[in-house]
């Protein structure tokens, strides 16, 4: 086993452990952790089975397997950024509506408390 393979395996397993700890401590939601878990598991698999990466690259017509890793990473990042943009847009709409609702409630409370008692 090459030195770089050993380093990659240990780093990937440490990262997998770290992601698991974040999930257990509720610092990372499950829906966001799926991408990280899948990516890390793939890194571990291809670290053990280097020939699998070579075969997949050859199957897809990519000359250098490292290019497949970079292209796959860039594609995954773009998809993840799109997902985060959609989530951010949704949260922004919800925050705007909530701020408007709070403003209306404050106005109603002010009207109720400022009415003279009969």
C-alpha positions in Angstrom: 0.0 0.0 0.0 1.4 3.4 -1.0 2.0 6.1 1.6 -0.5 8.4 -0.1 -3.1 5.7 0.1 -2.6 5.3 3.8 -2.7 9.0 4.4 -5.9 9.3 2.4 -7.6 6.4 4.2 -6.7 7.8 7.6 -7.8 11.3 6.7 -11.1 10.1 5.2 -11.8 7.9 8.2 -11.0 10.8 10.6 -13.3 13.0 8.5 -16.1 10.4 8.6 -15.7 10.2 12.4 -15.9 14.0 12.6 -19.1 14.1 10.5 -20.6 11.5 12.7 -19.8 13.5 15.8 -21.4 16.6 14.3 -24.6 14.6 13.6 -24.7 13.1 17.0 -24.3 16.5 18.7 -27.0 18.0 16.4 -24.6 20.5 15.0 -25.2 19.1 11.4 -28.6 18.2 10.1 -29.0 14.8 8.5 -30.1 16.2 5.2 -26.9 18.2 4.8 -24.7 15.3 6.2 -25.7 12.9 3.4 -23.5 14.7 0.8 -20.6 14.7 3.2 -21.1 11.0 4.1 -21.4 9.9 0.5 -18.3 11.8 -0.5 -16.2 10.5 2.4 -17.3 6.9 1.8 -16.4 7.2 -1.9 -12.9 8.6 -0.9 -12.4 5.6 1.4 -13.5 3.1 -1.2 -11.3 4.6 -3.9 -8.4 4.9 -1.5 -8.6 1.1 -0.9 -9.5 0.2 -4.4 -7.4 2.5 -6.7 -8.1 0.3 -9.7 -11.8 1.1 -9.4 -11.1 4.8 -10.0 -9.0 3.9 -13.0 -11.7 1.7 -14.4 -14.4 4.3 -13.8 -12.3 7.0 -15.5 -11.6 4.7 -18.5 -15.3 3.9 -18.7 -16.2 7.6 -18.8 -13.5 8.3 -21.3 -11.3 10.4 -19.0 -7.6 9.9 -19.5 -6.3 10.7 -16.0 -8.3 9.4 -13.0 -7.4 12.5 -11.0 -9.4 14.6 -13.5 -12.4 12.4 -12.7 -12.0 13.2 -9.1 -11.7 17.0 -9.8 -14.6 17.0 -12.2 -16.8 15.0 -9.8 -15.9 17.3 -6.9 -16.6 20.4 -8.9 -20.0 19.0 -10.1 -20.9 18.0 -6.5 -20.0 21.4 -5.2 -22.1 23.1 -7.8 -25.1 20.9 -7.0 -24.6 21.6 -3.3 -24.3 25.3 -3.8 -27.5 25.3 -5.9 -29.3 23.4 -3.0 -28.0 25.9 -0.5 -29.1 28.8 -2.7 -32.6 27.4 -2.9 -32.7 26.8 0.9 -31.4 30.4 1.5 -34.1 31.8 -0.8 -36.8 29.9 1.1 -35.5 31.1 4.5 -35.4 34.7 3.2 -39.0 34.5 2.2 -40.0 33.0 5.5 -38.1 35.6 7.5 -39.8 38.4 5.5 -43.2 37.0 6.1 -42.5 36.4 9.8 -41.2 40.1 10.1 -44.4 41.3 8.5 -46.6 39.1 10.8 -44.7 40.4 13.9 -45.1 44.0 12.7 -48.9 43.4 12.3 -49.1 41.8 15.8 -47.2 44.7 17.4 -49.6 47.1 15.7 -52.6 45.2 17.0 -51.1 45.0 20.5 -50.4 48.8 20.5 -54.0 49.5 19.3 -55.5 47.2 22.0 -53.3 48.7 24.8 -53.8 52.3 23.8 -57.6 52.2 23.7 -59.1 54.1 26.6 -61.0 51.9 29.0 -64.7 52.5 29.1 
